[in-house]
């Protein structure tokens, strides 16, 4: 049987998957969005307590995955944010992904400080930006980390389970903290409309899909990201059905499961496999005596999204990565879905 790990036990692993490192200069936030100063004080309840933001924040810091994109999509340039690099791959330099840099260029103003997270949260660098609020609605903050950050500024933490925040909730929580609740709801509606348009007639209905980590160099085991993780959850947003094994594990608070090759048959109900990897992966799976028995592998219904590049990062959805990746991602998925028998 695969090992089920709790999300709390895997917070550090998730952080490694979702962050990176770099540094830059500090500057005040700039705001093109129409924040409502009358909305304050705002109190936001989350898994680590309650956070009250007494007045409209002028200096906004963001940490962890995608929270900076919410602020930027709403017209707010953070004074500081975590660098966007998946250092676990070793294939990318620290920096900012294209969808974020494009929005920064559009909004103008000074570049945010990029916090170095090589060794975890860079508390000193965050404090140096003197923020009025720290956005972390999608994150894996521990209570100790939350306490330390709260000594710097009010912190918006995740609503329930570390790294389990749906992208819609990430937007609405962070937007409320900025005094832009209505604008956040409108942003969610706009992204939902874009998804509906892009997936119309894509052929995903009635088919199951899940996101994996697989390596053609070592297929002794693979990892499946459960329905609580944003990658598999995004596939359901696009119209696929979540496999039962992914849904059951998410209900127990696990964001991924390991499967040994000997347990490959437990994944036989996955019609479309989406995974990190390159063009060498499918031939390797089809040559493997155990993984080749899966219908998805037999049919060639495997989508490899790369590893360490922008596309492989964008499939962990954020307010800005969704429109950036949507058309190409749906096209790849549609090709795979057409192979399902």
N, C-alpha and C positions, 0 to 999 in steps of 0.2 A: 504494500500500500504506500502511496506517496505520503511524505511527511507534511503535516499541516502546522505552519508556524504562525504564531499570533502576530498581529501588526505591531504591537508594542515591542515585541522582541526584535522586530526587523526595522525599527525606525532608522538605525544607523545605516543599514543596507539601502533603504529607500533614499536616504539623503545622498549616498554615494551615487545612486543611479540618476538622481535628479538635479545635481548641482555641479559647480566647478570653481575655478579660481581666476582672479585678475585684480588689478587696481587701477584707479584713475583719479581725477580731481573731484572736488566737492562743489556743489552749487545749489542755490535755492530751487525749490520746486517751482515750475511754471504751470499755470492752469488755464486751459482753454475751455474746460467744461463749466457748466453753470451750477456750481455748488450752492446749496441752500444753507446759508448761515443760520437761518431760523430753525433748522432741524436740530441744532445742538442745544444742550448736551445730548449725546447719543450713547446709549448703553447697549452693548452687544454681548449676548450670552454665548459661550463656547465651551469646549470640553475642559478647559483649564480654569474656568471661572467666569466672571463678568468684567468687561472692560468699558469704562466710561471715557468718552472723548469729550472734553468740556467745551471746546470751541472748534470752529472750522479749521482743520489743519492746513498750515501753509507749507510745511516742510514734511514730505512724505518719504519714508524709507520702506523698502520691501525686501523680504528675504524668501528663500526657498523657490519653488517652481511656479512660474506663471503669474505670481501676484503683481509683478511690475507691469505685465501686459494689461491687467485690468485697469490700473491707474492710467497707463498711456492711452488705452482705448477710450477712456473717459476724458482725455485731454490734459492729464496731470503728469508732468515729468518728475519722477522721484529725485530726491537729492542723493539717494544711494540705493543700490540694488545688488543682489547676488549676481556674480558673473554666470553666464549661461553656457556651461560646457559640461559634457558628460565625461568627466575625467576617468571613469572606469574603463572606457574603451581605449584610451591612450592615442586616439586618432584625430584629436582636434585641439586647436590652441585655445587658450582662455579668451573670452570676449563676449560678444553679444550676437545672438542669431539674427538673421536677415529681417524677419518680420518685426523684431523689436527695433533694430537699427533704422529700418525704414520709417517707423513711426516717430522715433526720436528726431530724425532728419526733418520729417514733416512738421513736427511741433516746434522745432528750433530751440534756442536757448542753450544753456551750458549742459555739458554731458554729465550724467550722474557718476558719482563714485561707484566703482565696482568692488564689492566686498570679496576678499579672498577667503574661500571656504575650504581650502585644502585641509585644514586641521579642525574643521567645524565652524561654528558661527564666529564671525570676527566682531566680537563685542566692542572692542576698542574703536574699530573703524566706523561701526554703526554709531557709537556715541559721538564720534568726531563730526558727524553730519548734523548733529543736534536736531533730530526729527521731532515732530509733534505727534506722529503716529507711526507705528510699524505694522505693515500689512503682512500677514502670514496665514491667511485662511486655508491655503493648501500647504501643509508643512508637516513635520514630524517632531515639533518642539516637545522636549521633556519639561516637566514641572520646574526643574532647576533652571533650564534655559529660559523658560517663560519668565521666571522670577527675576533673573538677571536683566533680561530685556525690558521688563516692566519698570526697572529702576531708571531706564533711559527715557522711555516714552510709553504711552498706552499701546498695548499689543492686541491685534485681532488674530486669535489662534483658530485652529481647525474646529469644526462644530461637534465632532463626535470621535472618530477614530483617526489616528495619525495616517496621513497620506491617502485618506479615503474621501476627500472633499470633491464632489462632482463639480465640473467646471461652471455650471450654472450657479451653484451655491457659492463658489469662490467669487464669482462676479458680484452677486447680490450682497454678500457680507462685506466685501471690500468697498463696494460702492456706498453702502450705508455709512461706513466709517468716514467716507469722504464728504458726506452730506449730499450724495448724488443717488439716492435710492431709486428715484423714478428713472433716471438716466441708465442705471444699471439694469433695471427691468427691461427697458427699451433695447439695450444692447443684447440681452439674452434673446429677446423676441426676434431681433434682426438676424442673429446667428442661427437660430432655429429655422428661420425662413430660408437662409442660404443653404442649410443642410437639406431642407425639404426640396428645394429646387435642384440641387446637385444630385440627389439620390432618386429623383423621379424616374422610374423605369429602369433602375440599375440592376434589378433582379435579385435583391437581397432577401425579400420576404420568404419566410419559411425555411431559411438556411441558418445554420449555426456557425458562429465564428468566435475565436478567442485569440488573444495575443500571447506569444511565447518568447522565451529566449532559447535559441538553439545555436549550436556551433558545429559547423561541418567537420572541424578537427577533433571533436569529442562528442559523440552521440550516445555515450553511456547513460546520460540523463539529460532531461530538458526541464525548463521551468515554465509553468503556465501562470499568467497574471489573471487573477480572479476578477469577478464582476465588481468588486470594490475598488479595483485599480482603474485609473483613468483610461488606460490603453484599451482594455477589453470593454469597459463601459462606453467608450467612444464608438466602438463597433456596433453596440446596440443602439446608440443614438442614430447611427447611419441606416439602421433597419434590419440588422442581423438579430437572431435570437441567441441568447447566452447559453452555452452548454450547461447542463445540470451540475457537472462537477465544479465549474467555476462559480455558479450561483451558491451552491452548498458551502463551499469554502469561504466565500465572502460573508455569508451569514454567520460564520464562526469568527470573523474578524481577521482573516488571513488575506494578504494581498497577493501571495503567490504560492504555488505548490510545486514541489519537485516530483518528477516522474522518472523512474529508471526505465531503461529500454525494455526490461522484462515486463513492465506494466503498460506497455504501449497500447494494449487493447482497451484500457480504460479511457482512451481518448478517441475511440472509434466513432463517437457521435458528433465530432467536430467536423463540419463540412468544409470549412475554409480555415487554414492555419495561417496566421499573420505573425511574423517573427522578425527579430533582428537577424541580419545575415546578408549574404550576397549571392551571386549567381551560382556559387559552388554548392549551396545548401541543398537544393532540390535533388540534384544528382546523387549527393551523398545519402540523403534520406531514402531515395529509391533503390540504392545499392545496399542499404542496411537490411539484414534479414528480419528484423523486428519492426522498425519504423515503416518499412515498405508495405506492411500489411494494413496500414491505416488507409481508409478510403480516400481521404484528402491527399495523401501522398501518391497513391495509385493514380488518381485523377489529375495530379499536377496542380491541385487547388491550394498552392502555397505561395504566399506573398512575402518576399524578403524585402524589408524596408531600408536595408543598409545598417551601418553600425558606426556611430560617432560622427555622422554627417548631419546636416540640417534637417533633411527629410525624416531621418530616424528619430530626431528629437521632436519634430512638429506633430507626430502622431500621438504624443501626450498632450491633449488639447489645452489650449489657452485662448484667451479672448482674441489674440492676434494670430496665433498659429493656425487656428481653424480656417479662416479664409485664405491663408497663405498656402495651405496644403490640400484643401478640400477637393478641388477638381482632379488633381493628379492621383490622390489617394483613392477616390471613388473609382477612377478609371482602372487602376490596378486591381482593386477589389472586385469590380464588375467582371474583369477578365477571368479572375479566379472562380467567381461564383458561376460563370457560364460553363465551367468544367465539371461542376457537381452533377453526379448521376443519381 
